[in-house]
């Protein structure tokens, strides 16, 4: 294989008034933006769906389960295409939203189904007596969740939430199909323009790793900070 390494490819002019390194940093920013917005959507909606699935009563549980089954059984790429092409056609005002936001919504809804499962498992892992104790103390159902069940359940599910937070960064790579200039699109276009694909993909891979690893370390700190006194922390 006759390949000439050229790490200075990132200092070349793109022809658009910037060098490839500047474009790379911008692409990294778009990756983090899509992942961050998607994670917020996933945490809010996934937590709500997971809680509904544990609430006594058929219709609320059915609603949460239906949401989870719908979004976890449709491939992510298909959901991105639906939000980018189909939903704006059915609801024109949504078409005015920027493409990165549409991808973030699709990514968040897809991930919300996975988080729903984790929240449900966290709540159901608690002894049934905790719910009964809260109700016996005069708490309403909502107060029982707020003050008794959720504070402990969320601590339990921090490890799987860490995994989902890391995964959403990697899944943000699907944004390239909607024309979002994130890391994957950057790598594809620069490789085509410069033929220095090895250097480009190595650097882009490293940035994905750095992003996911930073989330892992941050969530580990959160887990240890929120650890229930008397239990062993994940970092010990």
C-alpha positions in Angstrom: 0.0 0.0 0.0 1.6 3.2 -1.2 0.2 5.9 1.2 1.8 9.2 2.0 1.1 10.4 5.5 0.4 14.1 5.8 -0.7 15.3 9.2 -0.5 18.9 8.0 -3.7 18.2 6.1 -5.5 20.0 8.9 -3.6 23.2 8.2 -4.6 23.3 4.5 -7.0 25.9 3.3 -10.5 24.5 2.6 -11.1 27.1 -0.1 -13.9 28.7 2.1 -11.8 31.1 4.1 -10.8 28.6 6.8 -8.4 25.7 7.4 -9.5 22.1 7.9 -8.6 22.3 11.6 -11.1 25.1 12.1 -13.7 23.1 10.3 -12.9 20.1 12.5 -13.5 22.1 15.7 -16.8 23.4 14.3 -17.9 19.9 13.3 -17.0 18.7 16.9 -19.2 21.5 18.2 -22.1 20.4 16.1 -21.7 16.8 17.3 -21.8 17.9 20.9 -24.8 20.2 20.3 -26.8 17.4 18.6 -25.9 14.9 21.4 -26.6 17.4 24.2 -30.0 18.4 23.0 -30.9 14.8 22.2 -29.8 13.8 25.7 -32.0 16.4 27.3 -35.0 15.3 25.3 -34.3 11.7 26.1 -33.9 12.3 29.8 -37.1 14.3 30.2 -39.4 12.2 28.0 -37.7 8.8 28.9 -38.0 9.5 32.7 -41.7 10.5 32.3 -42.5 7.4 30.2 -40.6 5.1 32.7 -42.4 6.6 35.6 -45.8 6.2 33.9 -45.1 2.5 33.4 -44.9 1.9 37.1 -47.9 4.0 38.2 -50.8 1.9 39.4 -53.6 2.1 36.8 -53.9 0.5 33.4 -54.1 3.5 31.1 -51.1 5.4 32.3 -49.0 2.2 32.2 -50.3 1.5 28.8 -49.4 5.0 27.6 -45.8 4.7 28.8 -45.4 1.2 27.4 -46.8 2.2 24.0 -44.4 5.1 23.8 -41.4 2.9 24.7 -42.3 0.1 22.3 -43.0 2.6 19.4 -39.7 4.4 19.5 -37.4 1.5 20.4 -38.7 -0.7 17.6 -38.0 1.7 14.8 -34.4 2.0 13.6 -32.7 5.3 14.5 -31.9 6.1 10.9 -35.5 5.6 9.9 -36.6 8.0 12.6 -34.1 10.6 11.5 -35.5 10.4 7.9 -39.1 10.6 9.3 -38.3 13.8 11.2 -36.3 15.3 8.4 -38.6 14.5 5.4 -42.0 13.2 6.6 -43.0 15.2 9.7 -42.3 18.6 8.1 -44.5 17.6 5.2 -47.3 16.7 7.6 -46.7 19.7 10.0 -45.2 22.5 7.9 -44.1 24.7 10.8 -41.7 22.0 11.9 -40.0 22.3 8.5 -38.7 25.8 9.7 -36.6 24.2 12.4 -32.9 23.8 11.6 -31.8 20.3 10.5 -29.6 19.8 13.5 -32.5 20.3 15.8 -34.7 17.8 13.9 -32.0 15.2 14.2 -31.5 16.0 17.9 -35.3 15.5 18.4 -35.2 12.2 16.6 -32.2 11.0 18.5 -33.8 12.1 21.8 -37.0 10.3 21.2 -35.2 7.1 20.1 -33.0 7.2 23.3 -36.0 8.1 25.5 -37.4 4.6 24.9 -34.2 3.1 26.2 -34.1 5.4 29.2 -37.7 4.6 29.9 -36.7 0.9 30.4 -34.0 1.9 32.8 -36.1 4.2 34.9 -38.8 1.6 35.1 -36.3 -1.0 36.2 -34.9 1.3 38.8 -38.3 2.0 40.4 -39.4 -1.6 40.3 -36.1 -2.7 41.9 -37.1 -0.9 45.1 -38.9 -2.8 47.9 -42.6 -2.5 47.6 -42.8 -1.4 51.2 -41.3 1.9 50.3 -44.3 2.9 48.2 -46.7 1.6 50.9 -44.8 3.5 53.6 -45.0 6.7 51.7 -48.8 6.4 51.1 -49.2 5.3 54.8 -47.5 8.6 55.8 -50.2 10.5 54.0 -48.3 11.3 50.8 -50.2 11.4 47.6 -49.1 9.2 44.8 -47.1 12.1 43.2 -45.5 13.0 46.5 -44.5 9.3 47.1 -42.7 9.3 43.7 -41.1 12.6 44.3 -39.9 12.2 47.9 -39.6 8.4 48.3 -39.1 6.4 45.1 -37.4 8.7 42.5 -34.5 10.0 44.7 -33.3 6.4 45.2 -34.3 5.1 41.8 -32.3 7.7 39.9 -29.3 6.9 41.9 -29.6 3.3 41.0 -29.8 4.0 37.3 -26.9 6.3 37.0 -24.6 3.6 35.6 -26.9 2.7 32.7 -27.6 6.4 32.1 -23.9 6.9 31.8 -23.8 4.2 29.0 -26.8 5.9 27.2 -25.1 9.3 27.5 -22.0 7.9 25.9 -24.0 6.1 23.2 -25.9 9.2 22.2 -22.6 10.9 21.3 -21.8 8.1 19.0 -25.3 7.9 17.6 -25.2 11.6 16.7 -23.1 10.5 13.7 -26.4 9.8 11.9 -26.9 13.6 11.6 -24.8 13.6 8.5 -27.8 12.2 6.5 -29.6 15.5 7.3 -26.7 17.6 6.1 -25.5 18.5 9.6 -21.8 19.3 9.4 -20.8 17.2 12.3 -17.7 15.0 12.7 -18.8 12.1 10.4 -19.7 14.4 7.6 -16.5 16.3 8.1 -14.5 13.1 7.8 -16.3 12.0 4.7 -15.9 15.3 2.9 -12.3 15.9 3.9 -11.3 12.4 2.9 -12.9 13.0 -0.5 -11.2 16.4 -0.9 -7.7 15.5 0.3 -7.4 11.7 0.0 -5.9 11.7 3.5 -8.6 9.5 5.0 -6.4 7.7 7.5 -5.3 10.9 9.3 -8.8 12.4 9.2 -10.6 9.3 10.5 -8.0 8.7 13.2 -8.5 12.3 14.5 -12.3 12.1 14.3 -12.3 8.7 16.0 -10.2 10.2 18.8 -12.6 13.1 19.3 -15.5 10.7 19.6 -13.5 8.8 22.2 -12.6 11.9 24.1 -16.2 13.1 24.2 -17.5 9.7 25.4 -14.7 9.3 27.9 -15.4 12.8 29.3 -19.0 11.9 29.8 -18.0 8.7 31.6 -15.7 10.5 34.0 -18.3 13.2 34.7 -21.1 10.7 35.4 -18.7 8.7 37.6 -18.2 11.9 39.7 -22.0 12.4 39.8 -22.5 8.8 40.9 -20.0 9.0 43.7 -21.4 12.4 44.8 -25.0 11.0 44.9 -24.0 7.7 46.5 -26.2 6.6 49.3 -24.2 6.7 52.5 -22.9 3.3 53.6 -22.8 1.9 50.1 -19.7 1.2 48.0 -19.0 3.8 45.2 -18.4 2.8 41.6 -15.0 4.4 41.7 -13.8 2.5 44.8 
